[in-house]
Amino acid sequence: MRIIRAFTDHPATVGESYLEHLRSALGFSLTMIRSAICCAVHAFVPFLFEKTGSSAIDDLHRRMVRQRSKLPSAPAAIGSQRDSDHGDRATA
């Protein structure tokens, strides 16, 4: 029983089953691997993949926030995150 909980506890905290979390995490990792390769190429050939890294970050953030919005307590958490984001930008 403990072994099963090790595979299901964390996915449950983000509103996913084990298989949903597996799919989501693999999707994130593939996006990050692809983006990392593009960023490495961009380091040597700056006119290639100029926006690939930042676009991937935006996409991953959007996907993560969309998943969080499915959780029951998500609206307050997302609202407070937005407020802190705006504060960070104002002081930066």
Number of C-alpha atoms within 10 A of each C-alpha: 5 7 7 9 11 10 14 16 13 14 17 14 11 16 16 18 16 16 12 12 18 13 12 16 12 12 13 16 13 12 16 16 12 13 20 15 13 17 20 13 14 17 13 9 11 11 10 13 17 14 13 16 20 13 12 17 14 12 14 17 12 12 14 14 13 13 15 18 17 13 15 9 10 16 13 11 13 15 11 12 12 12 11 12 11 12 11 10 8 8 6 6
